[in-house]
Amino acid sequence: MGRIGGVEFSRLMLGGNLISGWAHSRDLRYFMAKVQKPWIAFKILAAGAIPPRTAFPYTVNGGADFMLVGMFDWQIEENSKLAKRVIEATACSTTSRTRPWYGVAT
């Protein structure tokens, strides 16, 4: 459970895009750094406007524990390999990740 002012919550969904600023990326990262629950980032590619090579590291280093990514069938293999490399690099080194991992099997 979390609390904003006098309101208690168990889940928080914010719309928009983490990178392009629709959800005020800086504020979202700041808020989520204080939440000790798994974070699923979605719409991180902004309907193809942001390339995965930019979005994946930004999202993982920003503190998201999971990425929900829409893509075409011909993009799955390449994007899956990229996501795996980004997550492994972030988990195994000192990076600028803003929060500990939550909801990930260790």
ChimeraX attribute file (.defattr): number of C-alpha atoms within 10 A of each C-alpha:
attribute: neighborCount
match mode: 1-to-1
recipient: residues
	/A:1	9
	/A:2	14
	/A:3	10
	/A:4	7
	/A:5	6
	/A:6	6
	/A:7	7
	/A:8	10
	/A:9	10
	/A:10	8
	/A:11	10
	/A:12	9
	/A:13	8
	/A:14	12
	/A:15	10
	/A:16	16
	/A:17	18
	/A:18	25
	/A:19	20
	/A:20	15
	/A:21	12
	/A:22	11
	/A:23	15
	/A:24	15
	/A:25	16
	/A:26	12
	/A:27	12
	/A:28	14
	/A:29	19
	/A:30	14
	/A:31	10
	/A:32	18
	/A:33	18
	/A:34	11
	/A:35	15
	/A:36	14
	/A:37	17
	/A:38	17
	/A:39	20
	/A:40	14
	/A:41	20
	/A:42	19
	/A:43	17
	/A:44	25
	/A:45	22
	/A:46	17
	/A:47	12
	/A:48	11
	/A:49	10
	/A:50	14
	/A:51	12
	/A:52	18
	/A:53	13
	/A:54	12
	/A:55	20
	/A:56	24
	/A:57	18
	/A:58	18
	/A:59	23
	/A:60	23
	/A:61	19
	/A:62	23
	/A:63	23
	/A:64	24
	/A:65	20
	/A:66	18
	/A:67	17
	/A:68	11
	/A:69	17
	/A:70	15
	/A:71	12
	/A:72	6
	/A:73	7
	/A:74	8
	/A:75	10
	/A:76	13
	/A:77	9
	/A:78	10
	/A:79	16
	/A:80	12
	/A:81	10
	/A:82	16
	/A:83	18
	/A:84	12
	/A:85	14
	/A:86	18
	/A:87	16
	/A:88	11
	/A:89	13
	/A:90	16
	/A:91	15
	/A:92	8
	/A:93	9
	/A:94	8
	/A:95	10
	/A:96	12
	/A:97	19
	/A:98	16
	/A:99	19
	/A:100	13
	/A:101	19
	/A:102	15
	/A:103	12
	/A:104	8
	/A:105	5
	/A:106	4
